[in-house]
Amino acid sequence: MKKVQTLLLTLPLIFALGASNKGPEPVLSNNKDSIKDATDSRPHEKTRDAIEDAGDSAKQAGKDLKDAVKGESK
């Protein structure tokens, strides 16, 4: 009887884990780009670096704006 109860308790967990359709994350694609970025061998490297810097600046500006709004409401 104990085996049946254990089986009935574990079946929903097994089905829940099997239902998640998340696939494995790609490993090599990010590493390959990181190596090319570190060696400055990507095509149009200066343009890509400028875009990355602009994106980082925009994220930081958003964080600063969020902090400023929180500071005014306190």
mmCIF file as gemmi writes it, N, C-alpha and C atoms, coordinates in Angstrom:
data_model
loop_
_atom_site.group_PDB
_atom_site.id
_atom_site.type_symbol
_atom_site.label_atom_id
_atom_site.label_alt_id
_atom_site.label_comp_id
_atom_site.label_asym_id
_atom_site.label_entity_id
_atom_site.label_seq_id
_atom_site.pdbx_PDB_ins_code
_atom_site.Cartn_x
_atom_site.Cartn_y
_atom_site.Cartn_z
_atom_site.occupancy
_atom_site.B_iso_or_equiv
_atom_site.pdbx_formal_charge
_atom_site.auth_seq_id
_atom_site.auth_asym_id
_atom_site.pdbx_PDB_model_num
ATOM 1 N N . MET Axp A 1 ? 0.823 -1.194 0 1 0 ? 1 A 1
ATOM 2 C CA . MET Axp A 1 ? 0 0 0 1 0 ? 1 A 1
ATOM 3 C C . MET Axp A 1 ? 0.869 1.262 0 1 0 ? 1 A 1
ATOM 4 N N . LYS Axp A 2 ? 1.996 1.213 0.713 1 0 ? 2 A 1
ATOM 5 C CA . LYS Axp A 2 ? 2.866 2.38 0.787 1 0 ? 2 A 1
ATOM 6 C C . LYS Axp A 2 ? 3.469 2.706 -0.591 1 0 ? 2 A 1
ATOM 7 N N . LYS Axp A 3 ? 3.762 1.676 -1.369 1 0 ? 3 A 1
ATOM 8 C CA . LYS Axp A 3 ? 4.317 1.889 -2.702 1 0 ? 3 A 1
ATOM 9 C C . LYS Axp A 3 ? 3.295 2.572 -3.606 1 0 ? 3 A 1
ATOM 10 N N . VAL Axp A 4 ? 2.046 2.215 -3.473 1 0 ? 4 A 1
ATOM 11 C CA . VAL Axp A 4 ? 0.986 2.803 -4.287 1 0 ? 4 A 1
ATOM 12 C C . VAL Axp A 4 ? 0.83 4.289 -3.941 1 0 ? 4 A 1
ATOM 13 N N . GLN Axp A 5 ? 0.869 4.62 -2.656 1 0 ? 5 A 1
ATOM 14 C CA . GLN Axp A 5 ? 0.746 6.022 -2.239 1 0 ? 5 A 1
ATOM 15 C C . GLN Axp A 5 ? 1.918 6.841 -2.756 1 0 ? 5 A 1
ATOM 16 N N . THR Axp A 6 ? 3.118 6.281 -2.653 1 0 ? 6 A 1
ATOM 17 C CA . THR Axp A 6 ? 4.307 6.981 -3.148 1 0 ? 6 A 1
ATOM 18 C C . THR Axp A 6 ? 4.206 7.201 -4.648 1 0 ? 6 A 1
ATOM 19 N N . LEU Axp A 7 ? 3.759 6.204 -5.358 1 0 ? 7 A 1
ATOM 20 C CA . LEU Axp A 7 ? 3.599 6.318 -6.803 1 0 ? 7 A 1
ATOM 21 C C . LEU Axp A 7 ? 2.572 7.386 -7.155 1 0 ? 7 A 1
ATOM 22 N N . LEU Axp A 8 ? 1.456 7.41 -6.435 1 0 ? 8 A 1
ATOM 23 C CA . LEU Axp A 8 ? 0.418 8.406 -6.707 1 0 ? 8 A 1
ATOM 24 C C . LEU Axp A 8 ? 0.88 9.821 -6.382 1 0 ? 8 A 1
ATOM 25 N N . LEU Axp A 9 ? 1.782 9.951 -5.429 1 0 ? 9 A 1
ATOM 26 C CA . LEU Axp A 9 ? 2.299 11.276 -5.099 1 0 ? 9 A 1
ATOM 27 C C . LEU Axp A 9 ? 3.374 11.739 -6.085 1 0 ? 9 A 1
ATOM 28 N N . THR Axp A 10 ? 4.124 10.818 -6.63 1 0 ? 10 A 1
ATOM 29 C CA . THR Axp A 10 ? 5.203 11.217 -7.533 1 0 ? 10 A 1
ATOM 30 C C . THR Axp A 10 ? 4.755 11.377 -8.978 1 0 ? 10 A 1
ATOM 31 N N . LEU Axp A 11 ? 3.678 10.752 -9.378 1 0 ? 11 A 1
ATOM 32 C CA . LEU Axp A 11 ? 3.214 10.865 -10.764 1 0 ? 11 A 1
ATOM 33 C C . LEU Axp A 11 ? 2.915 12.303 -11.187 1 0 ? 11 A 1
ATOM 34 N N . PRO Axp A 12 ? 2.193 13.093 -10.377 1 0 ? 12 A 1
ATOM 35 C CA . PRO Axp A 12 ? 1.969 14.485 -10.808 1 0 ? 12 A 1
ATOM 36 C C . PRO Axp A 12 ? 3.264 15.276 -10.965 1 0 ? 12 A 1
ATOM 37 N N . LEU Axp A 13 ? 4.223 15.007 -10.102 1 0 ? 13 A 1
ATOM 38 C CA . LEU Axp A 13 ? 5.508 15.693 -10.22 1 0 ? 13 A 1
ATOM 39 C C . LEU Axp A 13 ? 6.212 15.301 -11.507 1 0 ? 13 A 1
ATOM 40 N N . ILE Axp A 14 ? 6.192 14.043 -11.834 1 0 ? 14 A 1
ATOM 41 C CA . ILE Axp A 14 ? 6.832 13.575 -13.062 1 0 ? 14 A 1
ATOM 42 C C . ILE Axp A 14 ? 6.152 14.184 -14.285 1 0 ? 14 A 1
ATOM 43 N N . PHE Axp A 15 ? 4.826 14.235 -14.274 1 0 ? 15 A 1
ATOM 44 C CA . PHE Axp A 15 ? 4.115 14.837 -15.409 1 0 ? 15 A 1
ATOM 45 C C . PHE Axp A 15 ? 4.366 16.339 -15.509 1 0 ? 15 A 1
ATOM 46 N N . ALA Axp A 16 ? 4.452 17.005 -14.376 1 0 ? 16 A 1
ATOM 47 C CA . ALA Axp A 16 ? 4.714 18.449 -14.391 1 0 ? 16 A 1
ATOM 48 C C . ALA Axp A 16 ? 6.099 18.741 -14.946 1 0 ? 16 A 1
ATOM 49 N N . LEU Axp A 17 ? 7.072 17.954 -14.555 1 0 ? 17 A 1
ATOM 50 C CA . LEU Axp A 17 ? 8.423 18.159 -15.071 1 0 ? 17 A 1
ATOM 51 C C . LEU Axp A 17 ? 8.516 17.808 -16.55 1 0 ? 17 A 1
ATOM 52 N N . GLY Axp A 18 ? 7.793 16.795 -16.958 1 0 ? 18 A 1
ATOM 53 C CA . GLY Axp A 18 ? 7.81 16.403 -18.365 1 0 ? 18 A 1
ATOM 54 C C . GLY Axp A 18 ? 7.061 17.375 -19.251 1 0 ? 18 A 1
ATOM 55 N N . ALA Axp A 19 ? 6.123 18.113 -18.68 1 0 ? 19 A 1
ATOM 56 C CA . ALA Axp A 19 ? 5.322 19.043 -19.471 1 0 ? 19 A 1
ATOM 57 C C . ALA Axp A 19 ? 6.063 20.334 -19.786 1 0 ? 19 A 1
ATOM 58 N N . SER Axp A 20 ? 7.108 20.635 -19.036 1 0 ? 20 A 1
ATOM 59 C CA . SER Axp A 20 ? 7.831 21.873 -19.327 1 0 ? 20 A 1
ATOM 60 C C . SER Axp A 20 ? 8.616 21.671 -20.615 1 0 ? 20 A 1
ATOM 61 N N . ASN Axp A 21 ? 8.366 22.527 -21.573 1 0 ? 21 A 1
ATOM 62 C CA . ASN Axp A 21 ? 8.965 22.385 -22.898 1 0 ? 21 A 1
ATOM 63 C C . ASN Axp A 21 ? 10.227 23.211 -23.06 1 0 ? 21 A 1
ATOM 64 N N . LYS Axp A 22 ? 10.864 23.538 -21.971 1 0 ? 22 A 1
ATOM 65 C CA . LYS Axp A 22 ? 12.083 24.337 -22.061 1 0 ? 22 A 1
ATOM 66 C C . LYS Axp A 22 ? 13.217 23.459 -22.557 1 0 ? 22 A 1
ATOM 67 N N . GLY Axp A 23 ? 13.81 23.869 -23.649 1 0 ? 23 A 1
ATOM 68 C CA . GLY Axp A 23 ? 14.905 23.111 -24.218 1 0 ? 23 A 1
ATOM 69 C C . GLY Axp A 23 ? 16.23 23.527 -23.606 1 0 ? 23 A 1
ATOM 70 N N . PRO Axp A 24 ? 17.271 22.812 -23.916 1 0 ? 24 A 1
ATOM 71 C CA . PRO Axp A 24 ? 18.582 23.175 -23.385 1 0 ? 24 A 1
ATOM 72 C C . PRO Axp A 24 ? 19.065 24.49 -23.974 1 0 ? 24 A 1
ATOM 73 N N . GLU Axp A 25 ? 19.767 25.246 -23.157 1 0 ? 25 A 1
ATOM 74 C CA . GLU Axp A 25 ? 20.284 26.538 -23.619 1 0 ? 25 A 1
ATOM 75 C C . GLU Axp A 25 ? 21.517 26.31 -24.485 1 0 ? 25 A 1
ATOM 76 N N . PRO Axp A 26 ? 21.651 27.075 -25.565 1 0 ? 26 A 1
ATOM 77 C CA . PRO Axp A 26 ? 22.829 26.909 -26.407 1 0 ? 26 A 1
ATOM 78 C C . PRO Axp A 26 ? 24.085 27.355 -25.664 1 0 ? 26 A 1
ATOM 79 N N . VAL Axp A 27 ? 25.107 26.547 -25.742 1 0 ? 27 A 1
ATOM 80 C CA . VAL Axp A 27 ? 26.327 26.839 -25.004 1 0 ? 27 A 1
ATOM 81 C C . VAL Axp A 27 ? 27.373 27.464 -25.918 1 0 ? 27 A 1
ATOM 82 N N . LEU Axp A 28 ? 27.537 26.925 -27.088 1 0 ? 28 A 1
ATOM 83 C CA . LEU Axp A 28 ? 28.628 27.354 -27.953 1 0 ? 28 A 1
ATOM 84 C C . LEU Axp A 28 ? 28.383 28.692 -28.632 1 0 ? 28 A 1
ATOM 85 N N . SER Axp A 29 ? 27.144 29.04 -28.919 1 0 ? 29 A 1
ATOM 86 C CA . SER Axp A 29 ? 26.901 30.27 -29.662 1 0 ? 29 A 1
ATOM 87 C C . SER Axp A 29 ? 27.33 31.498 -28.86 1 0 ? 29 A 1
ATOM 88 N N . ASN Axp A 30 ? 27.053 31.517 -27.574 1 0 ? 30 A 1
ATOM 89 C CA . ASN Axp A 30 ? 27.45 32.665 -26.761 1 0 ? 30 A 1
ATOM 90 C C . ASN Axp A 30 ? 28.958 32.686 -26.538 1 0 ? 30 A 1
ATOM 91 N N . ASN Axp A 31 ? 29.563 31.532 -26.333 1 0 ? 31 A 1
ATOM 92 C CA . ASN Axp A 31 ? 31 31.481 -26.111 1 0 ? 31 A 1
ATOM 93 C C . ASN Axp A 31 ? 31.764 31.896 -27.357 1 0 ? 31 A 1
ATOM 94 N N . LYS Axp A 32 ? 31.279 31.485 -28.502 1 0 ? 32 A 1
ATOM 95 C CA . LYS Axp A 32 ? 31.945 31.82 -29.763 1 0 ? 32 A 1
ATOM 96 C C . LYS Axp A 32 ? 31.942 33.339 -29.966 1 0 ? 32 A 1
ATOM 97 N N . ASP Axp A 33 ? 30.801 33.968 -29.712 1 0 ? 33 A 1
ATOM 98 C CA . ASP Axp A 33 ? 30.709 35.418 -29.868 1 0 ? 33 A 1
ATOM 99 C C . ASP Axp A 33 ? 31.562 36.126 -28.821 1 0 ? 33 A 1
ATOM 100 N N . SER Axp A 34 ? 31.634 35.586 -27.618 1 0 ? 34 A 1
ATOM 101 C CA . SER Axp A 34 ? 32.438 36.196 -26.558 1 0 ? 34 A 1
ATOM 102 C C . SER Axp A 34 ? 33.91 36.154 -26.905 1 0 ? 34 A 1
ATOM 103 N N . ILE Axp A 35 ? 34.353 35.041 -27.476 1 0 ? 35 A 1
ATOM 104 C CA . ILE Axp A 35 ? 35.769 34.931 -27.857 1 0 ? 35 A 1
ATOM 105 C C . ILE Axp A 35 ? 36.085 35.913 -28.967 1 0 ? 35 A 1
ATOM 106 N N . LYS Axp A 36 ? 35.194 36.016 -29.955 1 0 ? 36 A 1
ATOM 107 C CA . LYS Axp A 36 ? 35.432 36.966 -31.045 1 0 ? 36 A 1
ATOM 108 C C . LYS Axp A 36 ? 35.38 38.403 -30.533 1 0 ? 36 A 1
ATOM 109 N N . ASP Axp A 37 ? 34.529 38.659 -29.545 1 0 ? 37 A 1
ATOM 110 C CA . ASP Axp A 37 ? 34.452 39.998 -28.968 1 0 ? 37 A 1
ATOM 111 C C . ASP Axp A 37 ? 35.74 40.328 -28.222 1 0 ? 37 A 1
ATOM 112 N N . ALA Axp A 38 ? 36.257 39.367 -27.482 1 0 ? 38 A 1
ATOM 113 C CA . ALA Axp A 38 ? 37.482 39.603 -26.712 1 0 ? 38 A 1
ATOM 114 C C . ALA Axp A 38 ? 38.682 39.825 -27.623 1 0 ? 38 A 1
ATOM 115 N N . THR Axp A 39 ? 38.699 39.165 -28.767 1 0 ? 39 A 1
ATOM 116 C CA . THR Axp A 39 ? 39.832 39.319 -29.68 1 0 ? 39 A 1
ATOM 117 C C . THR Axp A 39 ? 39.574 40.391 -30.74 1 0 ? 39 A 1
ATOM 118 N N . ASP Axp A 40 ? 38.439 41.082 -30.629 1 0 ? 40 A 1
ATOM 119 C CA . ASP Axp A 40 ? 38.052 42.123 -31.591 1 0 ? 40 A 1
ATOM 120 C C . ASP Axp A 40 ? 38.069 41.612 -33.034 1 0 ? 40 A 1
ATOM 121 N N . SER Axp A 41 ? 37.56 40.4 -33.236 1 0 ? 41 A 1
ATOM 122 C CA . SER Axp A 41 ? 37.554 39.827 -34.579 1 0 ? 41 A 1
ATOM 123 C C . SER Axp A 41 ? 36.144 39.642 -35.134 1 0 ? 41 A 1
ATOM 124 N N . ARG Axp A 42 ? 35.145 40.256 -34.498 1 0 ? 42 A 1
ATOM 125 C CA . ARG Axp A 42 ? 33.788 40.18 -35.052 1 0 ? 42 A 1
ATOM 126 C C . ARG Axp A 42 ? 33.689 41.148 -36.228 1 0 ? 42 A 1
ATOM 127 N N . PRO Axp A 43 ? 32.823 40.856 -37.194 1 0 ? 43 A 1
ATOM 128 C CA . PRO Axp A 43 ? 32.626 41.811 -38.284 1 0 ? 43 A 1
ATOM 129 C C . PRO Axp A 43 ? 32.003 43.095 -37.736 1 0 ? 43 A 1
ATOM 130 N N . HIS Axp A 44 ? 32.462 44.236 -38.193 1 0 ? 44 A 1
ATOM 131 C CA . HIS Axp A 44 ? 31.956 45.543 -37.791 1 0 ? 44 A 1
ATOM 132 C C . HIS Axp A 44 ? 32.071 45.734 -36.269 1 0 ? 44 A 1
ATOM 133 N N . GLU Axp A 45 ? 33.248 45.422 -35.735 1 0 ? 45 A 1
ATOM 134 C CA . GLU Axp A 45 ? 33.467 45.424 -34.287 1 0 ? 45 A 1
ATOM 135 C C . GLU Axp A 45 ? 33.194 46.789 -33.659 1 0 ? 45 A 1
ATOM 136 N N . LYS Axp A 46 ? 33.656 47.859 -34.274 1 0 ? 46 A 1
ATOM 137 C CA . LYS Axp A 46 ? 33.473 49.198 -33.677 1 0 ? 46 A 1
ATOM 138 C C . LYS Axp A 46 ? 31.991 49.56 -33.596 1 0 ? 46 A 1
ATOM 139 N N . THR Axp A 47 ? 31.232 49.212 -34.628 1 0 ? 47 A 1
ATOM 140 C CA . THR Axp A 47 ? 29.802 49.504 -34.629 1 0 ? 47 A 1
ATOM 141 C C . THR Axp A 47 ? 29.092 48.691 -33.552 1 0 ? 47 A 1
ATOM 142 N N . ARG Axp A 48 ? 29.432 47.43 -33.436 1 0 ? 48 A 1
ATOM 143 C CA . ARG Axp A 48 ? 28.814 46.584 -32.415 1 0 ? 48 A 1
ATOM 144 C C . ARG Axp A 48 ? 29.144 47.08 -31.007 1 0 ? 48 A 1
ATOM 145 N N . ASP Axp A 49 ? 30.391 47.478 -30.799 1 0 ? 49 A 1
ATOM 146 C CA . ASP Axp A 49 ? 30.779 47.999 -29.489 1 0 ? 49 A 1
ATOM 147 C C . ASP Axp A 49 ? 30.014 49.279 -29.164 1 0 ? 49 A 1
ATOM 148 N N . ALA Axp A 50 ? 29.826 50.134 -30.149 1 0 ? 50 A 1
ATOM 149 C CA . ALA Axp A 50 ? 29.084 51.368 -29.926 1 0 ? 50 A 1
ATOM 150 C C . ALA Axp A 50 ? 27.624 51.076 -29.572 1 0 ? 50 A 1
ATOM 151 N N . ILE Axp A 51 ? 27.039 50.115 -30.255 1 0 ? 51 A 1
ATOM 152 C CA . ILE Axp A 51 ? 25.65 49.74 -29.965 1 0 ? 51 A 1
ATOM 153 C C . ILE Axp A 51 ? 25.541 49.144 -28.566 1 0 ? 51 A 1
ATOM 154 N N . GLU Axp A 52 ? 26.503 48.292 -28.193 1 0 ? 52 A 1
ATOM 155 C CA . GLU Axp A 52 ? 26.493 47.699 -26.853 1 0 ? 52 A 1
ATOM 156 C C . GLU Axp A 52 ? 26.638 48.784 -25.781 1 0 ? 52 A 1
ATOM 157 N N . ASP Axp A 53 ? 27.514 49.753 -26.027 1 0 ? 53 A 1
ATOM 158 C CA . ASP Axp A 53 ? 27.693 50.855 -25.073 1 0 ? 53 A 1
ATOM 159 C C . ASP Axp A 53 ? 26.43 51.695 -24.958 1 0 ? 53 A 1
ATOM 160 N N . ALA Axp A 54 ? 25.761 51.944 -26.087 1 0 ? 54 A 1
ATOM 161 C CA . ALA Axp A 54 ? 24.52 52.714 -26.055 1 0 ? 54 A 1
ATOM 162 C C . ALA Axp A 54 ? 23.441 51.957 -25.286 1 0 ? 54 A 1
ATOM 163 N N . GLY Axp A 55 ? 23.382 50.65 -25.47 1 0 ? 55 A 1
ATOM 164 C CA . GLY Axp A 55 ? 22.409 49.839 -24.737 1 0 ? 55 A 1
ATOM 165 C C . GLY Axp A 55 ? 22.682 49.853 -23.24 1 0 ? 55 A 1
ATOM 166 N N . ASP Axp A 56 ? 23.949 49.746 -22.87 1 0 ? 56 A 1
ATOM 167 C CA . ASP Axp A 56 ? 24.309 49.806 -21.453 1 0 ? 56 A 1
ATOM 168 C C . ASP Axp A 56 ? 23.965 51.166 -20.856 1 0 ? 56 A 1
ATOM 169 N N . SER Axp A 57 ? 24.199 52.226 -21.616 1 0 ? 57 A 1
ATOM 170 C CA . SER Axp A 57 ? 23.868 53.57 -21.14 1 0 ? 57 A 1
ATOM 171 C C . SER Axp A 57 ? 22.368 53.746 -20.964 1 0 ? 57 A 1
ATOM 172 N N . ALA Axp A 58 ? 21.595 53.188 -21.88 1 0 ? 58 A 1
ATOM 173 C CA . ALA Axp A 58 ? 20.142 53.286 -21.777 1 0 ? 58 A 1
ATOM 174 C C . ALA Axp A 58 ? 19.63 52.519 -20.559 1 0 ? 58 A 1
ATOM 175 N N . LYS Axp A 59 ? 20.198 51.354 -20.294 1 0 ? 59 A 1
ATOM 176 C CA . LYS Axp A 59 ? 19.804 50.586 -19.111 1 0 ? 59 A 1
ATOM 177 C C . LYS Axp A 59 ? 20.128 51.361 -17.838 1 0 ? 59 A 1
ATOM 178 N N . GLN Axp A 60 ? 21.308 51.949 -17.796 1 0 ? 60 A 1
ATOM 179 C CA . GLN Axp A 60 ? 21.707 52.709 -16.618 1 0 ? 60 A 1
ATOM 180 C C . GLN Axp A 60 ? 20.822 53.937 -16.437 1 0 ? 60 A 1
ATOM 181 N N . ALA Axp A 61 ? 20.47 54.603 -17.528 1 0 ? 61 A 1
ATOM 182 C CA . ALA Axp A 61 ? 19.581 55.763 -17.438 1 0 ? 61 A 1
ATOM 183 C C . ALA Axp A 61 ? 18.209 55.343 -16.916 1 0 ? 61 A 1
ATOM 184 N N . GLY Axp A 62 ? 17.726 54.191 -17.353 1 0 ? 62 A 1
ATOM 185 C CA . GLY Axp A 62 ? 16.452 53.681 -16.855 1 0 ? 62 A 1
ATOM 186 C C . GLY Axp A 62 ? 16.513 53.391 -15.36 1 0 ? 62 A 1
ATOM 187 N N . LYS Axp A 63 ? 17.61 52.806 -14.906 1 0 ? 63 A 1
ATOM 188 C CA . LYS Axp A 63 ? 17.773 52.538 -13.472 1 0 ? 63 A 1
ATOM 189 C C . LYS Axp A 63 ? 17.837 53.845 -12.682 1 0 ? 63 A 1
ATOM 190 N N . ASP Axp A 64 ? 18.577 54.819 -13.207 1 0 ? 64 A 1
ATOM 191 C CA . ASP Axp A 64 ? 18.684 56.106 -12.525 1 0 ? 64 A 1
ATOM 192 C C . ASP Axp A 64 ? 17.331 56.806 -12.446 1 0 ? 64 A 1
ATOM 193 N N . LEU Axp A 65 ? 16.559 56.736 -13.528 1 0 ? 65 A 1
ATOM 194 C CA . LEU Axp A 65 ? 15.24 57.34 -13.555 1 0 ? 65 A 1
ATOM 195 C C . LEU Axp A 65 ? 14.311 56.656 -12.549 1 0 ? 65 A 1
ATOM 196 N N . LYS Axp A 66 ? 14.391 55.351 -12.485 1 0 ? 66 A 1
ATOM 197 C CA . LYS Axp A 66 ? 13.583 54.588 -11.535 1 0 ? 66 A 1
ATOM 198 C C . LYS Axp A 66 ? 13.935 54.966 -10.094 1 0 ? 66 A 1
ATOM 199 N N . ASP Axp A 67 ? 15.24 55.084 -9.822 1 0 ? 67 A 1
ATOM 200 C CA . ASP Axp A 67 ? 15.671 55.485 -8.485 1 0 ? 67 A 1
ATOM 201 C C . ASP Axp A 67 ? 15.219 56.901 -8.147 1 0 ? 67 A 1
ATOM 202 N N . ALA Axp A 68 ? 15.259 57.788 -9.149 1 0 ? 68 A 1
ATOM 203 C CA . ALA Axp A 68 ? 14.835 59.166 -8.919 1 0 ? 68 A 1
ATOM 204 C C . ALA Axp A 68 ? 13.349 59.218 -8.612 1 0 ? 68 A 1
ATOM 205 N N . VAL Axp A 69 ? 12.548 58.45 -9.301 1 0 ? 69 A 1
ATOM 206 C CA . VAL Axp A 69 ? 11.111 58.424 -9.079 1 0 ? 69 A 1
ATOM 207 C C . VAL Axp A 69 ? 10.807 57.857 -7.681 1 0 ? 69 A 1
ATOM 208 N N . LYS Axp A 70 ? 11.511 56.802 -7.301 1 0 ? 70 A 1
ATOM 209 C CA . LYS Axp A 70 ? 11.311 56.227 -5.984 1 0 ? 70 A 1
ATOM 210 C C . LYS Axp A 70 ? 11.716 57.21 -4.887 1 0 ? 70 A 1
ATOM 211 N N . GLY Axp A 71 ? 12.778 57.97 -5.128 1 0 ? 71 A 1
ATOM 212 C CA . GLY Axp A 71 ? 13.25 58.936 -4.133 1 0 ? 71 A 1
ATOM 213 C C . GLY Axp A 71 ? 12.277 60.064 -3.933 1 0 ? 71 A 1
ATOM 214 N N . GLU Axp A 72 ? 11.577 60.486 -4.985 1 0 ? 72 A 1
ATOM 215 C CA . GLU Axp A 72 ? 10.617 61.599 -4.869 1 0 ? 72 A 1
ATOM 216 C C . GLU Axp A 72 ? 9.339 61.163 -4.179 1 0 ? 72 A 1
ATOM 217 N N . SER Axp A 73 ? 8.983 59.894 -4.312 1 0 ? 73 A 1
ATOM 218 C CA . SER Axp A 73 ? 7.707 59.458 -3.739 1 0 ? 73 A 1
ATOM 219 C C . SER Axp A 73 ? 7.809 59.143 -2.25 1 0 ? 73 A 1
ATOM 220 N N . LYS Axp A 74 ? 9.01 59.068 -1.703 1 0 ? 74 A 1
ATOM 221 C CA . LYS Axp A 74 ? 9.181 58.727 -0.3 1 0 ? 74 A 1
ATOM 222 C C . LYS Axp A 74 ? 8.913 59.902 0.595 1 0 ? 74 A 1
